[in-house]
Amino acid sequence: MSIIPDVSRLTLDDPGPEMHQTEIPDDINNPTDRYMRKLKLYANSIPYAIESNARMQDMLDFILRRITQCVEAKDFEPGLIQWDSMITYWNMLKYPFPKEKRIRLAKLYFHIATTPGMPTQVMAVCADGLSNLTRSKKKLSIDDMRLPWKPIYDILREDLFLTRRQFEYSQLSWCMGYIADISRRFFHPAAIEEMLSTFLPGFNGTNLDSVLSSQYYLLTFLPLTHPQSYLPMLCRLWESINSYMYDERMLQFLSLLAEMHVDPTISDPTRIYDILDDEKSEDEGRPKWKQDDYHAGQTWPGLYKEVGIFTEHEWHLIMCKCLASMAIPLKDAGSLTTGPMADSSSSFEIGRLPKANWRIPSLAKLIVYSIAPDGASAPPSSASTPWYTPMTSGVSTPQVSGSVGDYLTVPLHNWEPPKLYLAGSKALDSLARLIASTEHFFHPTNSGSWTSDLTAFVKYIVYEFNKRWHEEQLSDCKTPMARRLTREMKKELVKCLRTVVLLAIFSQDSSTVSNVQSALKSMSCMEPDLVFQPILERAIPSLEALVETQRTLSVIKALSSIVPAIVSRDIYYPGAKHLITILQLLVPGIDLNDPTKTLCTTAFLSEVSQYIMFGDVTSSDSSGASDVDISLGQITLDDGLEDTMELSHEAEDALLRDSTGSFASWVASFIRRVIQLLENLPEEGPDGSAGGTTEVQVVDAVTGACSQICVHLSDPLFDLVLNMIFDYASTNVRSNAVRAIHQLVECIANAHPEKTLAKFLPFCAANIRTEIEHGASSVRTTSLSLPLPSDATLHWNLAILRGCVYNDGSALLKYRDKFLSLLTLLRDKTFSKRGYTWSGKLLSSALITLTHTYPIENKFVNPEQWNDEEFQRNHHLYWGKLFEPGEVKITWHVPSAEEIDFSLQLFRELVEPAMTRLDLLLETSSRDAIWRNDFCRYLSFVREAFTGIPTLFKEFISPDVLQSMLASSDIINEIPEMIASVEPLASGFCLTDPQDARYKYITKLRRRFGEFLHAASLSLQRQGEENTVDAVQMLICSIRTYLLEYGDSKDSYYVNSDQYNSEIGVARQYAGQKVWPRAVFVRRARFYHSCRLLWNSIERARGPLENSLLDDVVEWSMWHYPSVRQSSQSLLESLTSASVYDGLRLRALPVLYAALQPGTDDDRMKGALWTLNLSSFGRFAISEPTLVPEIIQQLLGCHHNEKVLFPLAFFKLGDSFFQPSIQNCVSTVTDTCLSSFSEPCYLIYDVKNTALDEALLALKSCLSFKKSEDSITLRAREKRIERVHLMNEEYNRMTQAVLEIASDTTTHWRYAIVAVRVLRTLLRRDTPTSPSHLRLFLEKVCDSDPTMRYYAQRGIMKALRYIKLRSYCRNPAALALFSPINPLRCNIPIQESYSTTAEILINFRSRVPIRSSETPDLDNIFCDTLHQGWLAWSGTLAAYKLPHGLKSTFEWESSSAEALSCLREIAVDADFWKKLSGHFAEENHESTVVQDHISCVKSIFQVLGDEPWNLLKPKLEMLLADQDKNKQRAAAELLAGVLNGSKHWPQEAQDQIWQWFTPYIKKTLGQSMQTETVPIWASFVEYMFHHKDPRRLQPLVEHIVEQFESMDYNGPSSLESVKVLALFRAFYTELEWKFTSWSDSTIERFWREVHSEHDDVRSHVAEMMAFCNSIKWRPKPTSLDVEAFVRECREVTNDTDIMGICGTYHTSRVIELVDNFKVWREQRLPGVRAHQSTYDRVGIVVCRWLFLSVHSTDAISAFDYILPLMPELFRFTEVHDNEELVRHANVLLVRMCGVAPPRSMIGPLLDAIFSAIQTSPSWKVRLKALPILQVLYFRQLPLISESEVNNILDVLCQRLDDEVVEVREMVGTTLSGILRLSPRRSVVTLKDRFVKLAGKIQLPDRVSPVYNAAVRQRHAAIIGICALIDSFPYTIEKWMPGLLTTVMLEHTHDPIPISTTIHRCASNFRKTHQDTWHEDSRRFTDDQLAALSTLLTGSSYYA
């Protein structure tokens, strides 16, 4: 074959783009490990030399030295925080972090973060640092580093649950959980037994908080590497708990285990002994448990069990949870709500822990990593959602004898289905079954909130599978070959998911479509031959027709998903030949009238074009496709679904080669379409954008795609495009497309700047000159306005010219004179705002292009390969090429000397003269509109010039300036050495030598620019006229340029980061991908370059000039025009958020405070307030302790301004269009600041942490220290001590100042409240409370303002609580953690037995503790909280001793004596209690007691004892005597406060209180209690018994119990009963399982009232039955010992109920009910009196009880009660005269199905439902039972065995012969759902039976006595046939065409209901197959299609 070269491509003197050779330091150029090799790749990717590794390691050591010094000096804030940020910046540079230093720094961070009392910010910083250091599993493993778990747990345990007086709380629990999650893989596996011994005793199934917190500890701390000891135990716990939150965390945990343990070596027990155990906490043991049951054998085989690492029993539970997770509604009254409703009883503290990951990704990972060849393989499936393969039935055909049902079920009884699994994998088989069961819900017509979850599940399944597949292809994969994924599995997985994905692509929900796109992309990479063709067959007809917009969008998105399969020759070789067809069909997708379609189309084009070259290869090849045999041969149907057209690669190449000949016509049509879109844009607005946001997005997307295409055009095609665009641009002027033409020209300039400039520049320059000569841009304007039509041509050409200078500055040098001349003209002759603005932008663009370092090309192959002739001839063979990092060669633009000289020439000849004119303008005194215009246009020009040179010169900070910067830093009270700074690094700056004349010139000119800006600011501020606003705005923009345009400002690190991550996301084909499109590596190189630029931009010089400009901006932020204030505030936010000008905030704050003084102009004051509202000012000041007093005092001093302009509701936050009142501004700023104001606490400096000291020494030992370093540490420590002293002084000063403000009667009430809030926060636990501080709260608690009282009460609570803490916390660490040691608290050693638990529970009722001896035992202690002893004991019981009889146990600290004296002075005063009780008794909207009121009183009495009691008692007696609701509430609050406060008083004092109160109990909580006060006293009882031993409140207990037992619940009115029961319910719900010893007698009493006349009473009966069953639940290990429980969970069989989840407590009562219901049913009253029947009353009680049970944590136990009652529950549903009973029964039956029952319960449950279906004489019961069967089957599908499925089919087939047509049709609906997931051969067999039955039954005459029976039998057969067809809604089985077109058609005209059933089935068939009819129709012959058309419509619908 001869090749004729394409001479048209040859050019003279075309060496191609210059490749810059980078000089790499020797220690990087000769890498020794993988991390150095990565660094070398980065060094090679940029065009300048980077620093040597040795130098950067020295820098790292310096930073680490500073960190150690900070820690040693305890300079955590600000020292450690800022030096940690330097580590973050250093890591961005990609230098390797030595392992030993990484380990030691990580340990240091860990111990800092787990030091009690550490400030939360420091803790968070160290947690993030720890995360970054340990993120890579390759860099650090447990062999390298171990960490202790106990420090985290100790803090978490103390902080998680709050006391009732603890209203201020932090993120400490979340932070500890985060650290535990990071550190878990470094916890030693030898600690597992100790962890279990610590966590499991706290697990109490009767209390959800204890369940969830214990589970959190278990799943967060337990090492994942060796779960063999505890995994069975965790699964046992899981299956016994009904909780959605529990499920979510458990699924996340199991997914991590499944992923980790595909490698069997990880769990090898010998590893435990190989790992060094060097991080054991002091109080941590290493119990040695017996391990013989799971450590047997020498060779460790891994954790593998029946399904992955799970048993089949565990796997079925997992799959049940998976199915429930999809949250698919079945119109079943919320059967999935039982778990979430059970969770509602958890407290908010559980929400303080880190949330579990979303369960959908967890489930996907869990399933994928459980897939393995672990079963017999079924033959390959032919269906898209395969289940079982049809097999030949060996059963002979029976004869019709007996009932039709018997005839239909004969073959189903004796099957023993073989255990075959899809692709030989049980997990994959389960997944296929799950997908099949949910298939219907993927269809757009059945979409809803669940569809997003379903498609997300599919997305994550294929993502995880693809990830695992590629992991197992690596040479270092440790998964055994026998456990790896197979090709068959991959193929079957894609087949399994394909149909549902193809259904969901047409969804209108964006998240669903996004999920589907992601799934399709992965699937097309896995099995492109299974996915590509179906997508194409849907796409091409839709794109050709363009009928339905939504369908068109869907197929375009689907095509975007399979781009890799279309263009990549490695992924799918045949795909590329279809590309040109798709491209041609997508041209109409560029449509301004349909923005969404345009965005989808451009996304596709952008992705395609980064993989291919657009070039005609046929023009360079004379042979073409005719030399290759490309006959397709016979097209066959592979199982009727895939067309297999096997062509050789040569044939495919020939077809593709031919198709490239169409590129030219496509490119031309595409460009014409783009131009057409530009022409139709709406007119541009004043800001230059055409239309709204949507149009801007469309233009950006189109030009983005166009740019990518232009880059990849061959030379001939580029010339074609260039000429087309030039022809259009040179012959048209469109005022509506000026911005768009600029972007379009940028596209071609980006691809070929030389050609573009040569084509456009002469033309544009000539036009611009002509236009200016004829008056364009001659009308002076300085503000945004619509451009004049006469200026359109100028703007058009300016836009084109700007686009031309977009890329490669060297191309511009050729035109330097012409360009300079043109810019001079534009500078002098453009007077309109758009004219001079665009002229300036042209200059800026040119300078950026000339002076910046950037990649100049982005092709899909390297430049040398692109220019290679062989590639040009055969580029189609390289499409989709992916690169290794080292293969990519990038061409950069590096400014040459000529480009730099040209740039400086532009400054000399253009910018300097403009600056001279500006100087003259500033000296002019008359400033009219002309002056303003000249000022704005010249300044705009100068500003744009400096905007264009962010990297022209490198800034160096002189020592003097650096010294002044350190002295005036925002980091105050710190030694200079501890203020972090950076040294400049190489990053592509042009001028780096300060001695260079060019450097001196540009820096001098820039300084001149800054000096002018300052002078202009001063001048304009003095002038202050309205007509200078535009000039001021231009000035502020110019200051922004001067201060911020440097380094990465035009190549932003953050923008590059987003773009890099975006490109990675688009290009990623699988997780862990190492090869990428070249564009990704080009973007990565640019990103790395921007990292280095950012490093140099972190810190900017702040000399006198910069300080002046910063001061100017602060002044402008308070100017009298809102627009100027907004611009200035925005600039200030940018300056501070970037943190480049350290010291700005401290400079600004005094100026801002000065503007808040009396007499200040309102506008200025507002400006100051809104500036303070910026987080970088207000929050900075409030978080810096030494600055807090000033800002607080300044804000509180603003009450002098009372001007109100608008109500608060009418202003928009910020300094914008509505001008809010000053007071509302102050309110907003105050709230912003106070939200960041936290209690000062410096306990951390007194906390000793030995582990931290050791970690510090370890890090120091690997660093070198000079002698001078010691003095730095010493000075840092001294400065820190001085700083803390200063901060304490400032806080004391502020406290006094705020106290004065709060006490001042002239202070406005709103400010007084803020002052009290501040004072409350200022209460500290590290210093004693001052008397004046406490006095203010005590005075304000009696204030007339309720808000004031609210904050004052909380102040009292906090102050007195802190006195208690300071008195009884044994050390600063305990005080920091709020962990006091109560002198009465004791730990009693106990025996770990059931008898101990029973004794303690019995004692709560039977024995009041007595002070018998000094040694505490079970007889003489109180036990307020009891969670241990339910599952296991820890060996000790925490309890309280009895107090002394006469003297107080508590002695308060002496340093608080003055505060206590103050408290005594005020509180031991009758007037105080009179006022306080009066306020409590005020009318409010509370219907229950207010906890704050109680806690306030409790706090006082707890501290003062009974001193105030006699003063309060008369007031209390008065309130108790008054029956007013509010007085009663006040009495309850005061009483609860006193009684709770007296808890630890001397026994005699307590007895006196109770002696007084006991007589009142019977009256207040008995006879006199009114209905409206019941909630008050019920909440009083709840408060009293919360976490309280009931024996402390014995009189109250006795009264409540006695009332309950003696009450007549059948009296004339239920009100008295309700009073008693409300108190009793409050009593038992707060006691929880401490109520156990009352439960039997309570149930016995309640049982007598089960048929009470009063509904309220019966409701209480139901609640009590559910409650007692819950608290009586007990696990059943042989002993309450953790080791025994964990071991037995491993050893016992699945049938053993070790968790005791079977309900037994009510068994006798249920049996009694079953017998009694028969009697009561006979006695039932008819009609309207039915609800009075015992049957109905008890029925509703039973339904309520069981409903509560299935919505509780122990829901599973309810099945033992439901089963015997099932027949009666079904009977409840058919009563026709009691809707309430029917409703309750229906809801219960459905909700029951949402709870996963024990596997052993499935059979009996089904039998109970079968009984209702088969034997119930009521057709309504049969009709109700069928949907219950459907719901149960769907919800618990994984638990139902195949034999049980066959039993279901038997029952349904029998009921097809039901006499009632509604029942028959419901049977058909149920049957279709069941068949969908049944063995295929049962489908085939039933099909034969149904067909034969339909044929056998002959219909006699209507008058025949057997006519109805015959119709019924034939109807049964037809329903069965329809059920078969409906069971495959989206596929066509082989038997289906015949069934539809013969049997169904034959009976179309049969009598009703047969014909209606057939028509309904046909309608469903039509609806579900219309989307896939192009595939499905191939299953039918032409005759069958004609017959089918007749069946469906009576005409040829499908033909």
Disulfide bonds with the S-S distance in Angstrom:
none
